[in-house]
Amino acid sequence: MRHFSVVDSDCQDSDLPLPMLAVVFNEIYPVWTYSYLVLLFPVFLATDYLRYKLVILLQGLSLIVTWFMLLYAQGLLAIQFLEFFYGVATATEIAYYSYIYSVVDLNMYQKVTSYCRSATLVGFTVGSVLGQILVSMAGWSLFSLNVISLTCVSVAFAVAWFLPMPQKSLFFHHVPSICQRMNGIKAQNGGIITHTSASNHLPGWEDIESKIPLNMEEPEPEPDRLLVLKVLWNDFLMCYSSRPLLCWSVWWALSTCGYFQVVNYTQGLWEKVMPSRSAAIYNGGVEAVSTLLGAVAVFAVGYIKISWSTWGEMTLCLCSLLIAASVYVMDTVSNIWVCYTSYVVFRIIYMLLITIATFQIAANLSMERYALVFGVNTFIALALQTLLTVIVVDSSGLGLEITTQFLIYAGYFALIAVVFLANGTVSIMKKYRKQEDAEASSQGTTS
């Protein structure tokens, strides 16, 4: 999740005493968590109202400010502002994916999602490998690597200016004026829908809109903001009325909270196990390997044959238990290579399960509201992460030492496993009981 270390802005060689590292992890990194949480929902609404492009530009500008401050900012307050701007950048990330979905047809969603995810994985892998090579073999400083990063985000910001402005969005701008004058809209089942607001909730209505001419003389009416919020609430209730979707969403939120914590603070654990000032480190290479193997695991998901409705919760239980074990080993075994290996296992399992969860949530949606569901899940994950950060990490809370923090994270994932073990056991028992009742009733009928 975190692509840089604020340690670098104070010392290019990361040669910091442990008390200074405690300040970084207890007083600086939590600012990103709080900023991300506070900004996520307002940014979600602003993204839809402004039709994506302006928010994408804001993301690029925030990244430029972040990396510029990473290079030159000094002092605790300045670094905390750096974390705030990074929170802006990550909160506005939703605009990019929403923009992509707004400019392609519905039947291209799967391919586009695959392309975007592949581009992200490739970029992360190339950056990790290149950084490791330049530091270990070419002797580059971390300052120089951040200059490269600043250049890349600046180029991305410049490219974003040339993106076309979408004419519609999910909620505020989804009904062009011509639709309001139509007597009816043809649904996918061949029927005619005369009530436009009702037709907005039919699968495929976005695709119909994309084919409506945009060069109409009548301007688009001003959206009713109160009505938008009501639609959001009704869509939220309808989406989460599905029990399978609710189950996968609960795991998504709980596990993503723990994943963010482990990924954000694992550098501190590695620094304690093997201080970078006394030995060569291979953090970039480990990130690259974990990303590549995670991508292989994600690719293999398409070939897994399992009844997710029956065994999904037990699978989540087992994999959460494996994640807990990997975090526990990472924390208790004072060997950097064991830590690296455990981290790789941790990321592979998470990337595998989050891909399955994404597919299962999409499959159980009764309407095209992917951004809403994924946004709500992410918001809940961030709320839980904020609570965990305040209690465990923040100096105003317990401010625990890094190894104690990871022990709590291991217990957190173990608790997730217990929850899904209990829930999965009850679900399987109910399903087999229904099958037995159905067989008994069928036998009674035949006799």
Contacts in CASP RR format, 6 or more apart in sequence:
PFRMAT RR
TARGET T0000
AUTHOR 0000-0000-0000
METHOD contacts of the structure
MODEL  1
MRHFSVVDSDCQDSDLPLPMLAVVFNEIYPVWTYSYLVLLFPVFLATDYL
RYKLVILLQGLSLIVTWFMLLYAQGLLAIQFLEFFYGVATATEIAYYSYI
YSVVDLNMYQKVTSYCRSATLVGFTVGSVLGQILVSMAGWSLFSLNVISL
TCVSVAFAVAWFLPMPQKSLFFHHVPSICQRMNGIKAQNGGIITHTSASN
HLPGWEDIESKIPLNMEEPEPEPDRLLVLKVLWNDFLMCYSSRPLLCWSV
WWALSTCGYFQVVNYTQGLWEKVMPSRSAAIYNGGVEAVSTLLGAVAVFA
VGYIKISWSTWGEMTLCLCSLLIAASVYVMDTVSNIWVCYTSYVVFRIIY
MLLITIATFQIAANLSMERYALVFGVNTFIALALQTLLTVIVVDSSGLGL
EITTQFLIYAGYFALIAVVFLANGTVSIMKKYRKQEDAEASSQGTTS
1 90 0 8 1.000
1 259 0 8 1.000
1 260 0 8 1.000
1 263 0 8 1.000
1 264 0 8 1.000
2 29 0 8 1.000
2 32 0 8 1.000
2 263 0 8 1.000
2 264 0 8 1.000
3 124 0 8 1.000
3 149 0 8 1.000
4 66 0 8 1.000
4 67 0 8 1.000
4 70 0 8 1.000
4 146 0 8 1.000
4 149 0 8 1.000
5 14 0 8 1.000
5 142 0 8 1.000
5 267 0 8 1.000
6 24 0 8 1.000
6 28 0 8 1.000
6 29 0 8 1.000
6 70 0 8 1.000
6 79 0 8 1.000
6 82 0 8 1.000
6 83 0 8 1.000
7 14 0 8 1.000
7 16 0 8 1.000
7 21 0 8 1.000
7 24 0 8 1.000
7 267 0 8 1.000
8 14 0 8 1.000
8 70 0 8 1.000
8 142 0 8 1.000
8 143 0 8 1.000
8 146 0 8 1.000
9 69 0 8 1.000
9 70 0 8 1.000
9 71 0 8 1.000
9 72 0 8 1.000
9 73 0 8 1.000
9 74 0 8 1.000
9 79 0 8 1.000
9 82 0 8 1.000
10 16 0 8 1.000
10 20 0 8 1.000
10 74 0 8 1.000
10 75 0 8 1.000
10 79 0 8 1.000
12 141 0 8 1.000
12 142 0 8 1.000
12 143 0 8 1.000
13 141 0 8 1.000
13 142 0 8 1.000
13 276 0 8 1.000
13 277 0 8 1.000
14 142 0 8 1.000
14 271 0 8 1.000
14 276 0 8 1.000
14 277 0 8 1.000
15 276 0 8 1.000
15 277 0 8 1.000
16 24 0 8 1.000
18 272 0 8 1.000
21 268 0 8 1.000
21 271 0 8 1.000
21 272 0 8 1.000
21 402 0 8 1.000
22 401 0 8 1.000
22 402 0 8 1.000
23 76 0 8 1.000
23 395 0 8 1.000
25 265 0 8 1.000
25 268 0 8 1.000
25 393 0 8 1.000
25 402 0 8 1.000
26 393 0 8 1.000
26 394 0 8 1.000
26 395 0 8 1.000
26 399 0 8 1.000
27 76 0 8 1.000
27 80 0 8 1.000
27 394 0 8 1.000
27 395 0 8 1.000
28 76 0 8 1.000
28 79 0 8 1.000
28 80 0 8 1.000
28 83 0 8 1.000
29 83 0 8 1.000
29 264 0 8 1.000
29 265 0 8 1.000
29 393 0 8 1.000
30 389 0 8 1.000
30 390 0 8 1.000
30 393 0 8 1.000
30 394 0 8 1.000
31 80 0 8 1.000
31 83 0 8 1.000
31 84 0 8 1.000
32 83 0 8 1.000
32 84 0 8 1.000
32 86 0 8 1.000
32 87 0 8 1.000
32 90 0 8 1.000
32 264 0 8 1.000
33 260 0 8 1.000
33 382 0 8 1.000
33 385 0 8 1.000
33 386 0 8 1.000
33 389 0 8 1.000
34 386 0 8 1.000
34 389 0 8 1.000
35 83 0 8 1.000
35 84 0 8 1.000
35 86 0 8 1.000
35 87 0 8 1.000
35 88 0 8 1.000
35 91 0 8 1.000
36 87 0 8 1.000
36 90 0 8 1.000
36 91 0 8 1.000
36 382 0 8 1.000
37 379 0 8 1.000
37 382 0 8 1.000
37 383 0 8 1.000
37 385 0 8 1.000
37 386 0 8 1.000
39 87 0 8 1.000
39 88 0 8 1.000
39 91 0 8 1.000
39 92 0 8 1.000
40 91 0 8 1.000
40 94 0 8 1.000
40 375 0 8 1.000
40 378 0 8 1.000
40 379 0 8 1.000
40 382 0 8 1.000
41 379 0 8 1.000
43 55 0 8 1.000
43 91 0 8 1.000
43 92 0 8 1.000
43 94 0 8 1.000
43 95 0 8 1.000
44 94 0 8 1.000
44 371 0 8 1.000
44 375 0 8 1.000
46 55 0 8 1.000
47 55 0 8 1.000
47 92 0 8 1.000
47 94 0 8 1.000
47 95 0 8 1.000
47 98 0 8 1.000
47 169 0 8 1.000
48 98 0 8 1.000
48 169 0 8 1.000
48 170 0 8 1.000
48 171 0 8 1.000
48 172 0 8 1.000
48 173 0 8 1.000
49 169 0 8 1.000
49 172 0 8 1.000
49 173 0 8 1.000
49 223 0 8 1.000
51 102 0 8 1.000
51 165 0 8 1.000
51 166 0 8 1.000
51 167 0 8 1.000
51 168 0 8 1.000
51 169 0 8 1.000
51 173 0 8 1.000
52 95 0 8 1.000
52 96 0 8 1.000
52 98 0 8 1.000
52 99 0 8 1.000
52 102 0 8 1.000
52 166 0 8 1.000
52 169 0 8 1.000
53 99 0 8 1.000
53 160 0 8 1.000
53 163 0 8 1.000
53 164 0 8 1.000
53 165 0 8 1.000
53 166 0 8 1.000
55 92 0 8 1.000
55 95 0 8 1.000
56 92 0 8 1.000
56 95 0 8 1.000
56 96 0 8 1.000
56 99 0 8 1.000
56 160 0 8 1.000
56 163 0 8 1.000
57 157 0 8 1.000
57 160 0 8 1.000
57 161 0 8 1.000
58 88 0 8 1.000
58 92 0 8 1.000
58 95 0 8 1.000
59 88 0 8 1.000
59 89 0 8 1.000
59 92 0 8 1.000
59 93 0 8 1.000
59 95 0 8 1.000
59 96 0 8 1.000
60 89 0 8 1.000
60 153 0 8 1.000
60 156 0 8 1.000
60 157 0 8 1.000
60 160 0 8 1.000
61 157 0 8 1.000
62 85 0 8 1.000
62 86 0 8 1.000
62 87 0 8 1.000
62 88 0 8 1.000
62 89 0 8 1.000
62 92 0 8 1.000
63 89 0 8 1.000
63 153 0 8 1.000
63 156 0 8 1.000
63 157 0 8 1.000
64 150 0 8 1.000
64 153 0 8 1.000
64 154 0 8 1.000
64 157 0 8 1.000
65 85 0 8 1.000
66 82 0 8 1.000
66 85 0 8 1.000
66 86 0 8 1.000
66 89 0 8 1.000
67 146 0 8 1.000
67 149 0 8 1.000
67 150 0 8 1.000
67 153 0 8 1.000
68 150 0 8 1.000
69 78 0 8 1.000
69 79 0 8 1.000
69 81 0 8 1.000
69 82 0 8 1.000
69 85 0 8 1.000
70 82 0 8 1.000
70 146 0 8 1.000
71 143 0 8 1.000
71 146 0 8 1.000
71 147 0 8 1.000
71 150 0 8 1.000
73 79 0 8 1.000
73 81 0 8 1.000
73 82 0 8 1.000
94 371 0 8 1.000
94 375 0 8 1.000
96 116 0 8 1.000
97 116 0 8 1.000
97 371 0 8 1.000
98 169 0 8 1.000
98 170 0 8 1.000
98 371 0 8 1.000
99 163 0 8 1.000
99 166 0 8 1.000
100 112 0 8 1.000
100 116 0 8 1.000
101 109 0 8 1.000
101 112 0 8 1.000
101 370 0 8 1.000
101 371 0 8 1.000
102 166 0 8 1.000
102 168 0 8 1.000
102 169 0 8 1.000
102 170 0 8 1.000
103 164 0 8 1.000
103 166 0 8 1.000
104 112 0 8 1.000
105 207 0 8 1.000
105 210 0 8 1.000
106 204 0 8 1.000
106 206 0 8 1.000
106 207 0 8 1.000
106 368 0 8 1.000
107 207 0 8 1.000
109 370 0 8 1.000
117 298 0 8 1.000
118 295 0 8 1.000
121 291 0 8 1.000
121 292 0 8 1.000
121 295 0 8 1.000
124 287 0 8 1.000
124 288 0 8 1.000
124 291 0 8 1.000
125 288 0 8 1.000
125 291 0 8 1.000
125 292 0 8 1.000
125 295 0 8 1.000
127 288 0 8 1.000
128 284 0 8 1.000
128 285 0 8 1.000
128 287 0 8 1.000
128 288 0 8 1.000
128 291 0 8 1.000
129 284 0 8 1.000
129 285 0 8 1.000
129 288 0 8 1.000
131 140 0 8 1.000
131 145 0 8 1.000
131 284 0 8 1.000
132 282 0 8 1.000
132 283 0 8 1.000
132 284 0 8 1.000
132 285 0 8 1.000
132 288 0 8 1.000
134 140 0 8 1.000
134 144 0 8 1.000
134 145 0 8 1.000
135 142 0 8 1.000
135 145 0 8 1.000
136 280 0 8 1.000
136 282 0 8 1.000
167 173 0 8 1.000
167 176 0 8 1.000
167 214 0 8 1.000
168 174 0 8 1.000
168 176 0 8 1.000
168 206 0 8 1.000
168 209 0 8 1.000
168 210 0 8 1.000
170 369 0 8 1.000
170 371 0 8 1.000
170 372 0 8 1.000
171 223 0 8 1.000
171 228 0 8 1.000
171 231 0 8 1.000
171 232 0 8 1.000
172 223 0 8 1.000
172 225 0 8 1.000
172 228 0 8 1.000
173 220 0 8 1.000
173 223 0 8 1.000
174 200 0 8 1.000
174 206 0 8 1.000
174 209 0 8 1.000
175 196 0 8 1.000
175 200 0 8 1.000
175 209 0 8 1.000
176 209 0 8 1.000
176 212 0 8 1.000
176 214 0 8 1.000
176 216 0 8 1.000
176 220 0 8 1.000
177 216 0 8 1.000
177 218 0 8 1.000
177 219 0 8 1.000
177 220 0 8 1.000
177 221 0 8 1.000
178 212 0 8 1.000
178 213 0 8 1.000
178 216 0 8 1.000
178 218 0 8 1.000
179 185 0 8 1.000
179 196 0 8 1.000
179 209 0 8 1.000
179 212 0 8 1.000
180 196 0 8 1.000
180 221 0 8 1.000
182 196 0 8 1.000
183 194 0 8 1.000
184 192 0 8 1.000
184 193 0 8 1.000
184 194 0 8 1.000
184 196 0 8 1.000
184 199 0 8 1.000
185 192 0 8 1.000
185 193 0 8 1.000
185 196 0 8 1.000
185 199 0 8 1.000
185 205 0 8 1.000
185 208 0 8 1.000
186 192 0 8 1.000
186 193 0 8 1.000
186 208 0 8 1.000
187 193 0 8 1.000
187 199 0 8 1.000
187 202 0 8 1.000
188 202 0 8 1.000
188 203 0 8 1.000
188 204 0 8 1.000
193 199 0 8 1.000
193 202 0 8 1.000
199 205 0 8 1.000
200 231 0 8 1.000
201 235 0 8 1.000
201 367 0 8 1.000
202 367 0 8 1.000
203 367 0 8 1.000
203 368 0 8 1.000
204 368 0 8 1.000
205 368 0 8 1.000
206 368 0 8 1.000
232 372 0 8 1.000
235 367 0 8 1.000
235 369 0 8 1.000
235 372 0 8 1.000
236 372 0 8 1.000
236 376 0 8 1.000
238 366 0 8 1.000
238 367 0 8 1.000
239 245 0 8 1.000
239 365 0 8 1.000
239 366 0 8 1.000
239 367 0 8 1.000
239 369 0 8 1.000
239 372 0 8 1.000
239 373 0 8 1.000
240 246 0 8 1.000
240 249 0 8 1.000
240 373 0 8 1.000
241 366 0 8 1.000
242 364 0 8 1.000
242 365 0 8 1.000
242 366 0 8 1.000
244 308 0 8 1.000
244 309 0 8 1.000
244 360 0 8 1.000
244 364 0 8 1.000
245 360 0 8 1.000
245 361 0 8 1.000
245 364 0 8 1.000
245 365 0 8 1.000
245 373 0 8 1.000
247 313 0 8 1.000
247 423 0 8 1.000
248 357 0 8 1.000
248 360 0 8 1.000
248 361 0 8 1.000
248 364 0 8 1.000
249 357 0 8 1.000
249 361 0 8 1.000
249 373 0 8 1.000
249 376 0 8 1.000
249 377 0 8 1.000
251 316 0 8 1.000
251 320 0 8 1.000
251 353 0 8 1.000
251 357 0 8 1.000
251 416 0 8 1.000
251 420 0 8 1.000
252 354 0 8 1.000
252 357 0 8 1.000
252 361 0 8 1.000
252 377 0 8 1.000
252 381 0 8 1.000
253 377 0 8 1.000
253 378 0 8 1.000
253 380 0 8 1.000
253 381 0 8 1.000
253 384 0 8 1.000
254 381 0 8 1.000
254 384 0 8 1.000
254 416 0 8 1.000
254 419 0 8 1.000
255 320 0 8 1.000
255 323 0 8 1.000
255 350 0 8 1.000
255 353 0 8 1.000
255 354 0 8 1.000
255 413 0 8 1.000
255 416 0 8 1.000
256 354 0 8 1.000
256 377 0 8 1.000
256 378 0 8 1.000
256 381 0 8 1.000
257 381 0 8 1.000
257 382 0 8 1.000
257 384 0 8 1.000
257 385 0 8 1.000
257 388 0 8 1.000
258 385 0 8 1.000
258 388 0 8 1.000
258 409 0 8 1.000
258 412 0 8 1.000
258 413 0 8 1.000
259 350 0 8 1.000
260 381 0 8 1.000
260 382 0 8 1.000
260 385 0 8 1.000
261 385 0 8 1.000
261 388 0 8 1.000
261 389 0 8 1.000
261 393 0 8 1.000
261 405 0 8 1.000
261 409 0 8 1.000
262 327 0 8 1.000
262 346 0 8 1.000
262 406 0 8 1.000
262 409 0 8 1.000
263 347 0 8 1.000
265 393 0 8 1.000
265 402 0 8 1.000
265 405 0 8 1.000
265 406 0 8 1.000
266 330 0 8 1.000
266 343 0 8 1.000
267 283 0 8 1.000
268 402 0 8 1.000
269 330 0 8 1.000
269 331 0 8 1.000
269 339 0 8 1.000
269 402 0 8 1.000
269 403 0 8 1.000
269 406 0 8 1.000
270 281 0 8 1.000
270 283 0 8 1.000
270 336 0 8 1.000
270 339 0 8 1.000
270 340 0 8 1.000
272 402 0 8 1.000
272 403 0 8 1.000
273 334 0 8 1.000
273 335 0 8 1.000
273 336 0 8 1.000
273 339 0 8 1.000
274 281 0 8 1.000
274 336 0 8 1.000
279 336 0 8 1.000
281 336 0 8 1.000
282 340 0 8 1.000
286 340 0 8 1.000
286 343 0 8 1.000
286 344 0 8 1.000
289 344 0 8 1.000
290 343 0 8 1.000
290 344 0 8 1.000
290 347 0 8 1.000
290 348 0 8 1.000
291 347 0 8 1.000
293 344 0 8 1.000
293 347 0 8 1.000
293 348 0 8 1.000
294 347 0 8 1.000
294 348 0 8 1.000
294 351 0 8 1.000
294 352 0 8 1.000
295 351 0 8 1.000
297 348 0 8 1.000
297 349 0 8 1.000
297 351 0 8 1.000
297 352 0 8 1.000
297 355 0 8 1.000
298 351 0 8 1.000
298 352 0 8 1.000
298 355 0 8 1.000
300 352 0 8 1.000
301 352 0 8 1.000
301 355 0 8 1.000
301 356 0 8 1.000
301 359 0 8 1.000
304 356 0 8 1.000
306 312 0 8 1.000
306 315 0 8 1.000
308 315 0 8 1.000
308 356 0 8 1.000
308 360 0 8 1.000
310 427 0 8 1.000
310 428 0 8 1.000
310 431 0 8 1.000
311 428 0 8 1.000
312 424 0 8 1.000
313 420 0 8 1.000
313 423 0 8 1.000
313 424 0 8 1.000
313 427 0 8 1.000
314 420 0 8 1.000
314 421 0 8 1.000
314 424 0 8 1.000
314 425 0 8 1.000
314 428 0 8 1.000
315 353 0 8 1.000
315 356 0 8 1.000
316 353 0 8 1.000
316 416 0 8 1.000
316 420 0 8 1.000
317 417 0 8 1.000
317 418 0 8 1.000
317 420 0 8 1.000
317 421 0 8 1.000
317 424 0 8 1.000
318 417 0 8 1.000
319 349 0 8 1.000
319 352 0 8 1.000
319 353 0 8 1.000
320 413 0 8 1.000
320 414 0 8 1.000
320 416 0 8 1.000
320 417 0 8 1.000
320 420 0 8 1.000
321 413 0 8 1.000
321 414 0 8 1.000
321 417 0 8 1.000
322 345 0 8 1.000
322 349 0 8 1.000
323 346 0 8 1.000
323 349 0 8 1.000
323 350 0 8 1.000
323 413 0 8 1.000
324 410 0 8 1.000
324 411 0 8 1.000
324 412 0 8 1.000
324 413 0 8 1.000
324 414 0 8 1.000
324 416 0 8 1.000
324 417 0 8 1.000
325 410 0 8 1.000
326 342 0 8 1.000
326 343 0 8 1.000
326 345 0 8 1.000
326 346 0 8 1.000
326 349 0 8 1.000
327 342 0 8 1.000
327 346 0 8 1.000
327 406 0 8 1.000
327 409 0 8 1.000
327 410 0 8 1.000
327 413 0 8 1.000
328 407 0 8 1.000
328 410 0 8 1.000
328 411 0 8 1.000
329 338 0 8 1.000
329 342 0 8 1.000
330 338 0 8 1.000
330 339 0 8 1.000
330 342 0 8 1.000
330 343 0 8 1.000
330 346 0 8 1.000
330 406 0 8 1.000
331 403 0 8 1.000
331 406 0 8 1.000
331 407 0 8 1.000
331 409 0 8 1.000
331 410 0 8 1.000
332 407 0 8 1.000
333 339 0 8 1.000
333 342 0 8 1.000
358 374 0 8 1.000
361 373 0 8 1.000
361 374 0 8 1.000
361 377 0 8 1.000
362 370 0 8 1.000
365 373 0 8 1.000
388 412 0 8 1.000
390 396 0 8 1.000
390 397 0 8 1.000
391 397 0 8 1.000
391 398 0 8 1.000
392 398 0 8 1.000
392 399 0 8 1.000
392 400 0 8 1.000
392 405 0 8 1.000
392 408 0 8 1.000
393 399 0 8 1.000
393 400 0 8 1.000
393 405 0 8 1.000
400 408 0 8 1.000
END
